[in-house]
Amino acid sequence: MLTQAQADRLIAMLKEATRKEAFVWQQNQRQDELFVAVEDGKVQFYLSMKRNPFEIRLHLRTRDRDIGLVRVDGHLYHINPDGREIRDTPHIHVFREGFDQLPWAEPIDWYDPGNPLGTLQRFLDFVHARFPAGYQLDMF
């Protein structure tokens, strides 16, 4: 398990996708993209992405130990481990030391299935990641 300081450092690292061409985000299929930390080129991450007209799923995790770091959730209801409820709003789960599966969440106001590229960009900004060759939606 990671410490909170280690997880915070991993999330704060600038990350770049390893692909050389633009990322094309397909609808209705999960796509896993490999990212590496810019500072050393050794630390690797997977960004899992899935979208449809009603939902967007984004999840950043470490490659070596498959530890979830950040996940966006479009469900409109969530209960945190302390009993606090999030109602009627999408939320973001961020790693907290001592917990598996990212059970803690905070509301977000930038999740929009009608604007998948905008939602993706906000997530990429949050996790300090980028696609150097750009990204776009599929045409179908």
C-alpha positions as a Markdown table, in Angstrom:
| # | Residue | x | y | z |
|---|---|---|---|---|
| 1 | Met | 0.0 | 0.0 | 0.0 |
| 2 | Leu | 1.1 | 3.5 | -0.7 |
| 3 | Thr | 1.5 | 6.3 | 1.9 |
| 4 | Gln | -0.6 | 9.4 | 1.3 |
| 5 | Ala | 2.6 | 11.4 | 0.5 |
| 6 | Gln | 3.6 | 8.8 | -2.1 |
| 7 | Ala | 0.1 | 8.8 | -3.7 |
| 8 | Asp | 0.0 | 12.7 | -3.7 |
| 9 | Arg | 3.4 | 12.7 | -5.4 |
| 10 | Leu | 2.3 | 10.2 | -8.1 |
| 11 | Ile | -0.8 | 12.3 | -8.8 |
| 12 | Ala | 1.2 | 15.5 | -8.9 |
| 13 | Met | 3.8 | 14.1 | -11.4 |
| 14 | Leu | 3.5 | 15.4 | -15.0 |
| 15 | Lys | 2.5 | 12.5 | -17.1 |
| 16 | Glu | 2.5 | 12.0 | -20.9 |
| 17 | Ala | 0.8 | 9.4 | -23.0 |
| 18 | Thr | 3.3 | 7.1 | -24.7 |
| 19 | Arg | 1.4 | 7.0 | -28.0 |
| 20 | Lys | 2.9 | 9.0 | -30.9 |
| 21 | Glu | -0.3 | 9.7 | -32.7 |
| 22 | Ala | -3.5 | 11.5 | -31.5 |
| 23 | Phe | -5.7 | 9.5 | -29.2 |
| 24 | Val | -9.2 | 8.8 | -30.7 |
| 25 | Trp | -11.7 | 8.2 | -27.9 |
| 26 | Gln | -14.1 | 5.5 | -29.1 |
| 27 | Gln | -17.6 | 5.3 | -27.8 |
| 28 | Asn | -18.9 | 2.2 | -25.9 |
| 29 | Gln | -15.5 | 0.5 | -25.3 |
| 30 | Arg | -12.9 | 0.7 | -22.6 |
| 31 | Gln | -9.6 | 2.1 | -23.7 |
| 32 | Asp | -6.5 | 1.8 | -21.5 |
| 33 | Glu | -3.7 | 4.3 | -22.3 |
| 34 | Leu | -0.1 | 4.0 | -21.0 |
| 35 | Phe | 1.3 | 7.2 | -19.5 |
| 36 | Val | 4.9 | 7.8 | -18.1 |
| 37 | Ala | 6.1 | 10.3 | -15.6 |
| 38 | Val | 8.0 | 13.1 | -17.5 |
| 39 | Glu | 10.5 | 13.7 | -14.8 |
| 40 | Asp | 12.1 | 10.2 | -15.0 |
| 41 | Gly | 10.4 | 8.2 | -17.7 |
| 42 | Lys | 10.2 | 5.2 | -15.4 |
| 43 | Val | 7.1 | 5.6 | -13.3 |
| 44 | Gln | 4.1 | 4.3 | -15.4 |
| 45 | Phe | 0.4 | 4.7 | -15.2 |
| 46 | Tyr | -2.7 | 3.5 | -16.9 |
| 47 | Leu | -5.6 | 5.7 | -17.7 |
| 48 | Ser | -8.8 | 3.8 | -18.3 |
| 49 | Met | -11.4 | 5.6 | -20.3 |
| 50 | Lys | -14.9 | 4.7 | -21.3 |
| 51 | Arg | -17.8 | 6.8 | -22.6 |
| 52 | Asn | -21.3 | 6.6 | -23.9 |
| 53 | Pro | -23.9 | 9.2 | -24.4 |
| 54 | Phe | -25.0 | 8.9 | -20.7 |
| 55 | Glu | -21.8 | 8.2 | -18.8 |
| 56 | Ile | -18.1 | 8.8 | -18.7 |
| 57 | Arg | -15.6 | 6.7 | -16.7 |
| 58 | Leu | -12.1 | 7.8 | -16.1 |
| 59 | His | -9.6 | 6.0 | -13.8 |
| 60 | Leu | -5.9 | 6.6 | -13.2 |
| 61 | Arg | -3.9 | 3.8 | -11.6 |
| 62 | Thr | -0.3 | 2.8 | -11.2 |
| 63 | Arg | 0.9 | 0.2 | -13.7 |
| 64 | Asp | 3.3 | -1.8 | -11.5 |
| 65 | Arg | 0.9 | -2.5 | -8.6 |
| 66 | Asp | -2.4 | -1.5 | -10.1 |
| 67 | Ile | -3.2 | 0.9 | -7.3 |
| 68 | Gly | -6.1 | 3.3 | -8.0 |
| 69 | Leu | -5.2 | 6.9 | -7.6 |
| 70 | Val | -8.1 | 8.9 | -9.0 |
| 71 | Arg | -11.5 | 8.0 | -10.5 |
| 72 | Val | -14.4 | 10.0 | -11.8 |
| 73 | Asp | -17.9 | 8.7 | -11.0 |
| 74 | Gly | -21.0 | 9.9 | -12.7 |
| 75 | His | -23.4 | 8.2 | -10.3 |
| 76 | Leu | -25.5 | 10.7 | -8.4 |
| 77 | Tyr | -25.2 | 9.1 | -5.0 |
| 78 | His | -22.3 | 8.0 | -2.9 |
| 79 | Ile | -21.7 | 7.3 | 0.8 |
| 80 | Asn | -18.2 | 8.0 | 2.2 |
| 81 | Pro | -16.7 | 5.8 | 4.9 |
| 82 | Asp | -17.6 | 8.4 | 7.5 |
| 83 | Gly | -21.3 | 8.2 | 6.5 |
| 84 | Arg | -21.3 | 11.6 | 4.7 |
| 85 | Glu | -23.6 | 11.3 | 1.6 |
| 86 | Ile | -23.0 | 12.9 | -1.8 |
| 87 | Arg | -26.4 | 13.3 | -3.5 |
| 88 | Asp | -27.4 | 14.5 | -6.9 |
| 89 | Thr | -24.0 | 15.2 | -8.2 |
| 90 | Pro | -21.1 | 13.4 | -9.9 |
| 91 | His | -18.0 | 13.0 | -7.9 |
| 92 | Ile | -14.3 | 12.3 | -7.9 |
| 93 | His | -12.6 | 9.6 | -5.9 |
| 94 | Val | -9.0 | 10.3 | -4.8 |
| 95 | Phe | -6.6 | 8.0 | -3.0 |
| 96 | Arg | -6.6 | 8.0 | 0.8 |
| 97 | Glu | -4.0 | 6.1 | 2.7 |
| 98 | Gly | -5.4 | 3.0 | 4.5 |
| 99 | Phe | -8.3 | 2.4 | 2.1 |
| 100 | Asp | -8.7 | 0.2 | -0.9 |
| 101 | Gln | -10.9 | 0.8 | -4.0 |
| 102 | Leu | -11.0 | 4.6 | -3.5 |
| 103 | Pro | -14.0 | 4.8 | -1.2 |
| 104 | Trp | -13.7 | 8.5 | -0.4 |
| 105 | Ala | -15.2 | 11.0 | -2.9 |
| 106 | Glu | -15.9 | 14.8 | -3.3 |
| 107 | Pro | -18.5 | 16.4 | -5.6 |
| 108 | Ile | -17.4 | 17.9 | -8.9 |
| 109 | Asp | -19.2 | 20.3 | -11.2 |
| 110 | Trp | -17.3 | 19.6 | -14.4 |
| 111 | Tyr | -18.5 | 16.1 | -15.3 |
| 112 | Asp | -20.7 | 16.3 | -18.4 |
| 113 | Pro | -21.5 | 13.3 | -20.6 |
| 114 | Gly | -22.7 | 15.8 | -23.3 |
| 115 | Asn | -19.1 | 17.2 | -23.4 |
| 116 | Pro | -16.8 | 14.3 | -23.1 |
| 117 | Leu | -13.7 | 16.1 | -24.3 |
| 118 | Gly | -14.3 | 18.9 | -21.8 |
| 119 | Thr | -14.7 | 16.3 | -19.0 |
| 120 | Leu | -11.6 | 14.5 | -20.2 |
| 121 | Gln | -9.6 | 17.7 | -20.2 |
| 122 | Arg | -10.6 | 18.6 | -16.7 |
| 123 | Phe | -9.6 | 15.1 | -15.5 |
| 124 | Leu | -6.3 | 15.3 | -17.3 |
| 125 | Asp | -5.6 | 18.7 | -15.7 |
| 126 | Phe | -6.5 | 17.2 | -12.2 |
| 127 | Val | -4.1 | 14.3 | -12.6 |
| 128 | His | -1.4 | 16.4 | -14.5 |
| 129 | Ala | -1.5 | 14.3 | -17.6 |
| 130 | Arg | -1.5 | 15.1 | -21.3 |
| 131 | Phe | -1.6 | 13.5 | -24.8 |
| 132 | Pro | 1.3 | 15.2 | -26.6 |
| 133 | Ala | -0.2 | 14.4 | -30.0 |
| 134 | Gly | -3.7 | 15.5 | -29.0 |
| 135 | Tyr | -7.0 | 13.7 | -28.7 |
| 136 | Gln | -10.4 | 13.7 | -30.3 |
| 137 | Leu | -13.7 | 11.8 | -30.4 |
| 138 | Asp | -14.4 | 9.1 | -32.9 |
| 139 | Met | -16.6 | 10.1 | -35.8 |
| 140 | Phe | -19.3 | 7.4 | -35.2 |
